[in-house]
Amino acid sequence: MTSSPAHAIRRIGIYTSGGDAPGMNACVRSAVRSALAYDLEVVGIRRGYQGMIEGDLVEMDAKSVSNILQKGGTVLKSARSTEFRTVEGRARAAENLRKAGIDGLVAIGGDGTLRGASVFYDEHQVPLVGCPGTIDNDLFGTDETIGYDTALNTAIENIDRIRDTADAHDRLFLIEVMGRDSGFIALNCGIGGGAELVLIPEQLTDMDEVKRQILSQMTGQTRSSIVVVAEGDELGGASIISDALRGDPAFAHIDLRVCILGHTQRGGSPTARDRVLASRLGSAAVDALMEGHANVMVGVVDGEITLTPSRNVWGRKKSIDYDLIKLTNLLR
Ligand code: F6P
């Protein structure tokens, strides 16, 4: 882990990048106010790495983060910058930071954000601490990411609603939830929402077995069935699986619908859990910078603040709890 207690930071930049997540604003607020408590100057970098490249900067004070704690989205805006993937783009970003006198960074985002941060640090050595912000919860180095709890609750609320209508019509619903590479939302909302089956990228999905299980749930019974599909499942999303089921004569008698929850999971006011997590992490990121850490991510593991080198965050895969898969099978 990189740490050099000798350096002095006076002016930090804060940005949110990649997919937004509920609680990012709470994290920005906490980082800004914690930095002010150290007498630092704070600059907001709008639209993540793209704003860094374009010099889209805004001075921040305690008041500029008033009344944002409870809001979804991100007041600093977010973007996925292709330009930052180039050496030239990163050089422009570094030059803008230098001109603005920014000598430390707090980055809030997911896997791509921290990967970018790590490359940027290796090339330009601006001290940087990351905060895990993604609804996917797929970052190594923290038990939960900012936004995950809110997204999970949104997904469960929607499953409950779909269960009502599914039950009224004795229908099979395939509900697709977010998780491009991971099944944390799917697995946990599946348990919390009482899904009959959960399909996630961490576990190979056998189509014949899926069909067998659905049929055994539904055949000869007047009841609904809910299958939660992570968007990243290797069989494809809910629409592809639905096409496969519809093409099978054994499913001719089953009334099947697809519901893709999509970006509804990204918006909304953060839960209490996300607000507290984001507030802890934003403050811990500033503490870490002031202690001389760089190129690390703050996290919470077993209730304690931890620091993980950025390269481990995107270099290692956070594992899913396989006991939860067993539990889903047991409870359906
Ligand atoms: O934030 C991560 C994520 O939610 C993924 O699960 C999903 O695939 C992706 O964002 C979609 O984001 P966008 O529509 O912004 O590209």
Residues whose N, C-alpha, C, O or C-beta is under 5 A from the ligand:
A	BS01	F6P	G19 D20 T134 I135 D136 M178 G179 R180
